[in-house]
Amino acid sequence: MAVGRKWNISKIFLICINVVFLLLGLGFLIIGALIKSGLLPIKDGKKTVLNSVKVGDVDFGNLADNLWILFIVVGVLISVVSFLGLCGACNQNKALLTIYAVLVLALLVTKIAGIVLWFIMKDDIESDFKAQLVQNLHTNFVNDSISDGNDISNEWNMMFMSLDCCAVNPVNSTTNEFDNTPWCTTKGECQLTNAEIPKACCVGVTETNFTSAPSSCYYNLTPGSYNTKGCYQAMKDYLKENITSKTPIVIAVGIVIFLVEVLSVISAISVLRRQSVKD
């Protein structure tokens, strides 16, 4: 009798949890479809600059454009796995429950491996990303303007103003990362008049008034007149404020999902064992 109750609990748990995950998977599919259709737009941010920065084969600026693919793939995966578990539990089908248990277990192992790999490679990825940002600035920053023919250069200036930053690493003296840009070596106000930083780096400037920034900022680097923070750190601070601050919630949800998946595998095995006894 106790075994029967255990089996019923396992079956009911599998049915309930897979109904929830099936709905979740459908939700991901709907969100992906809305993003793809443009009904749920994703802000580009500084996509022009990030498009030209790669770590491995990843274009950072294109992540937002391709986010719909991630939602649809995750939605399909969750829907298929939960449908198998739901059908297997309802029909007490050994083949479906076996496939379901194997897939959920594989997902668990993949998640654990992914988390471990991220912590191992995190420093290398960040270092590579920063180095490529510096190379991007050195190659593409050609003018102190937001309407120059070089879109990447324009976007750098927009980034300086929107994130209150300057260059990639902090600017602490007249010797800085702009010295190696075309703006200083080939053409531009730096090369012609020895400006030390772009006007877009000055404190409090906007798209409409940055060209009128005081010379004490971009010529003399008067303390307090320009943004000393590098844009790499500004990006990290922005992510920390808008994403990382929600880390405790994400961790809590992740732990709950992990435990549910473990219980799902145990429940599937329990139903399978009960079915084997009956057979």
C-alpha positions as CSV (number, residue, x, y, z in Angstrom):
1,M,0.0,0.0,0.0
2,A,2.9,2.4,0.9
3,V,4.5,1.5,-2.5
4,G,1.3,2.3,-4.3
5,R,1.0,5.7,-2.6
6,K,4.6,6.4,-3.4
7,W,4.0,5.5,-7.0
8,N,0.9,7.7,-7.1
9,I,2.7,10.6,-5.6
10,S,5.5,10.2,-8.1
11,K,3.1,10.0,-11.0
12,I,1.1,13.0,-9.8
13,F,4.2,15.1,-9.3
14,L,5.5,14.2,-12.8
15,I,2.1,15.2,-14.4
16,C,1.8,18.5,-12.5
17,I,5.4,19.6,-12.9
18,N,5.5,18.8,-16.6
19,V,2.2,20.6,-17.2
20,V,3.9,23.7,-15.7
21,F,7.1,23.3,-17.7
22,L,5.1,22.7,-20.9
23,L,3.3,26.0,-20.3
24,L,6.7,27.6,-19.6
25,G,8.1,26.2,-22.9
26,L,5.2,27.6,-24.8
27,G,5.8,31.0,-23.1
28,F,9.4,31.0,-24.3
29,L,8.2,30.2,-27.8
30,I,5.7,33.1,-27.8
31,I,8.3,35.6,-26.5
32,G,10.7,34.4,-29.2
33,A,8.1,34.9,-31.9
34,L,7.2,38.4,-30.6
35,I,10.9,39.4,-30.6
36,K,11.4,38.1,-34.1
37,S,8.2,39.9,-35.4
38,G,9.3,43.1,-33.8
39,L,6.3,43.3,-31.5
40,L,8.6,43.0,-28.5
41,P,11.7,45.1,-29.4
42,I,15.1,44.6,-27.8
43,K,17.1,47.8,-27.4
44,D,20.4,47.7,-29.3
45,G,22.4,49.7,-26.8
46,K,25.9,50.2,-28.2
47,K,25.5,47.6,-30.9
48,T,27.7,49.3,-33.5
49,V,30.8,49.1,-31.4
50,L,30.0,45.7,-29.9
51,N,29.3,44.2,-33.4
52,S,33.0,44.7,-34.2
53,V,34.1,43.0,-31.0
54,K,34.4,39.2,-31.0
55,V,35.4,36.7,-28.4
56,G,35.7,33.5,-30.3
57,D,33.0,33.5,-32.9
58,V,30.6,35.6,-30.9
59,D,29.6,39.1,-32.1
60,F,28.5,40.8,-28.9
61,G,26.4,43.4,-30.7
62,N,24.4,40.7,-32.6
63,L,23.3,38.9,-29.4
64,A,20.2,41.1,-29.0
65,D,19.2,40.5,-32.7
66,N,19.6,36.8,-32.2
67,L,18.0,36.6,-28.8
68,W,14.7,35.3,-30.4
69,I,16.6,32.2,-31.5
70,L,17.6,31.5,-28.0
71,F,14.1,31.8,-26.7
72,I,12.7,29.6,-29.4
73,V,15.3,26.9,-29.0
74,V,14.9,26.9,-25.2
75,G,11.1,26.9,-25.6
76,V,11.2,23.9,-28.0
77,L,13.6,22.0,-25.8
78,I,11.4,22.6,-22.6
79,S,8.2,21.8,-24.5
80,V,9.5,18.5,-26.0
81,V,11.0,17.2,-22.8
82,S,8.0,18.1,-20.6
83,F,5.6,16.6,-23.2
84,L,7.5,13.4,-23.1
85,G,7.4,13.3,-19.3
86,L,3.7,14.2,-19.3
87,C,2.8,11.5,-21.8
88,G,5.0,9.0,-20.1
89,A,3.5,9.6,-16.7
90,C,-0.1,9.6,-17.9
91,N,0.3,6.4,-19.9
92,Q,2.9,4.8,-17.7
93,N,5.0,4.3,-20.8
94,K,8.4,2.9,-19.9
95,A,10.1,4.0,-23.2
96,L,8.9,7.6,-22.9
97,L,9.8,7.8,-19.2
98,T,13.2,6.4,-19.9
99,I,13.9,9.0,-22.6
100,Y,12.5,11.7,-20.4
101,A,14.7,10.7,-17.4
102,V,17.8,10.5,-19.7
103,L,17.1,14.0,-21.2
104,V,16.5,15.7,-17.9
105,L,19.7,14.1,-16.4
106,A,21.6,15.2,-19.5
107,L,20.3,18.8,-19.0
108,L,21.4,18.7,-15.4
109,V,24.9,17.6,-16.3
110,T,25.1,20.2,-19.1
111,K,24.1,23.0,-16.7
112,I,26.7,21.9,-14.1
113,A,29.4,21.7,-16.7
114,G,28.4,25.1,-18.1
115,I,28.6,26.8,-14.7
116,V,32.0,25.2,-13.9
117,L,33.3,26.2,-17.3
118,W,32.2,29.8,-16.9
119,F,34.0,30.1,-13.6
120,I,37.1,28.6,-15.1
121,M,37.1,30.8,-18.2
122,K,35.5,34.0,-16.8
123,D,38.8,35.9,-16.3
124,D,40.1,34.9,-19.8
125,I,36.9,36.0,-21.5
126,E,36.8,39.3,-19.8
127,S,40.5,40.0,-20.5
128,D,40.0,39.1,-24.2
129,F,36.9,41.3,-24.4
130,K,38.7,44.3,-22.9
131,A,41.7,43.8,-25.2
132,Q,39.5,43.7,-28.3
133,L,37.7,46.8,-27.1
134,V,41.0,48.6,-26.9
135,Q,42.0,47.3,-30.4
136,N,38.6,48.5,-31.7
137,L,39.2,52.0,-30.4
138,H,42.7,52.2,-31.8
139,T,41.5,51.1,-35.2
140,N,38.1,52.8,-35.6
141,F,38.1,56.0,-33.6
142,V,38.7,58.6,-36.3
143,N,36.8,61.7,-35.3
144,D,35.4,63.7,-32.4
145,S,31.9,63.5,-33.9
146,I,28.6,61.7,-33.9
147,S,27.9,62.3,-37.6
148,D,31.2,61.3,-39.2
149,G,31.1,58.7,-42.0
150,N,32.5,56.0,-39.6
151,D,29.6,54.5,-37.7
152,I,31.8,52.8,-35.1
153,S,33.7,56.0,-34.3
154,N,30.3,57.8,-33.9
155,E,29.1,55.2,-31.6
156,W,32.2,55.4,-29.4
157,N,31.4,59.1,-28.9
158,M,27.8,58.3,-28.1
159,M,29.0,55.7,-25.6
160,F,31.2,58.2,-23.9
161,M,28.3,60.5,-23.3
162,S,25.6,57.9,-22.4
163,L,27.8,56.0,-20.0
164,D,29.8,59.0,-18.7
165,C,33.1,57.3,-19.5
166,C,36.2,57.8,-21.7
167,A,38.3,55.4,-23.7
168,V,38.4,51.7,-22.6
169,N,40.6,52.0,-19.5
170,P,40.6,55.0,-17.1
171,V,42.1,58.2,-18.5
172,N,44.4,59.6,-15.9
173,S,46.8,61.7,-17.9
174,T,47.5,63.2,-21.4
175,T,49.1,59.9,-22.3
176,N,46.1,57.6,-22.9
177,E,44.5,55.2,-25.4
178,F,43.5,57.9,-27.8
179,D,47.2,58.5,-28.7
180,N,47.2,55.4,-30.9
181,T,43.9,56.1,-32.7
182,P,43.7,57.6,-36.3
183,W,42.1,60.7,-34.6
184,C,45.6,61.4,-33.2
185,T,47.9,59.8,-35.7
186,T,46.3,60.6,-39.0
187,K,43.6,63.2,-38.9
188,G,41.2,64.9,-36.5
189,E,41.4,67.6,-33.8
190,C,43.9,65.6,-31.7
191,Q,46.4,65.3,-34.6
192,L,45.8,68.9,-35.7
193,T,45.6,70.8,-32.4
194,N,46.8,68.4,-29.8
195,A,43.5,67.8,-28.1
196,E,44.0,65.1,-25.5
197,I,40.6,63.5,-25.4
198,P,37.3,63.9,-27.4
199,K,34.8,66.5,-26.4
200,A,32.3,63.7,-25.8
201,C,34.4,62.7,-22.7
202,C,33.7,66.0,-21.0
203,V,31.4,66.0,-17.9
204,G,27.8,66.8,-18.5
205,V,27.8,67.1,-22.3
206,T,25.0,65.8,-24.5
207,E,24.5,65.1,-28.2
208,T,23.4,68.7,-28.7
209,N,26.1,70.6,-26.8
210,F,29.2,68.4,-26.7
211,T,30.9,70.4,-29.5
212,S,30.8,73.4,-27.2
213,A,32.6,71.7,-24.4
214,P,35.2,73.9,-22.6
215,S,38.8,73.6,-23.8
216,S,39.9,73.1,-20.2
217,C,38.4,69.7,-20.5
218,Y,39.7,68.2,-23.7
219,Y,43.0,70.3,-24.0
220,N,44.1,70.7,-20.4
221,L,42.4,67.7,-18.8
222,T,41.4,69.8,-15.8
223,P,40.4,67.5,-13.0
224,G,36.7,67.2,-12.6
225,S,36.0,68.5,-16.1
226,Y,36.1,65.1,-17.9
227,N,35.1,61.5,-17.2
228,T,38.0,59.5,-15.9
229,K,36.2,56.2,-15.8
230,G,37.0,53.8,-18.6
231,C,34.1,52.5,-20.7
232,Y,34.9,48.8,-19.9
233,Q,34.3,49.5,-16.2
234,A,31.3,51.6,-17.0
235,M,29.8,48.7,-19.0
236,K,30.4,46.4,-16.0
237,D,28.8,48.9,-13.6
238,Y,25.8,49.2,-15.9
239,L,25.4,45.4,-16.1
240,K,25.8,45.1,-12.3
241,E,23.2,47.8,-11.7
242,N,20.7,46.3,-14.2
243,I,21.4,42.6,-14.2
244,T,23.8,41.5,-11.5
245,S,21.7,43.2,-8.9
246,K,19.1,40.5,-9.6
247,T,21.6,37.7,-9.1
248,P,20.1,36.5,-5.8
249,I,16.7,36.0,-7.5
250,V,18.3,34.2,-10.5
251,I,20.3,31.9,-8.1
252,A,17.1,31.1,-6.1
253,V,15.1,30.3,-9.3
254,G,18.0,28.3,-10.6
255,I,18.2,26.2,-7.4
256,V,14.5,25.6,-7.4
257,I,14.6,24.5,-11.1
258,F,17.6,22.3,-10.3
259,L,15.8,20.6,-7.4
260,V,12.7,20.1,-9.5
261,E,14.7,18.5,-12.2
262,V,16.4,16.2,-9.7
263,L,13.0,15.2,-8.3
264,S,11.6,14.7,-11.8
265,V,14.4,12.2,-12.5
266,I,13.8,10.4,-9.2
267,S,10.0,10.4,-9.8
268,A,10.4,9.0,-13.3
269,I,12.7,6.3,-12.0
270,S,10.2,5.5,-9.3
271,V,7.4,5.1,-11.8
272,L,9.6,3.0,-14.0
273,R,10.5,0.7,-11.1
274,R,6.9,0.3,-10.1
275,Q,6.0,-0.5,-13.7
276,S,8.8,-3.1,-13.9
277,V,7.5,-4.8,-10.8
278,K,3.9,-4.9,-12.3
279,D,5.3,-6.4,-15.5
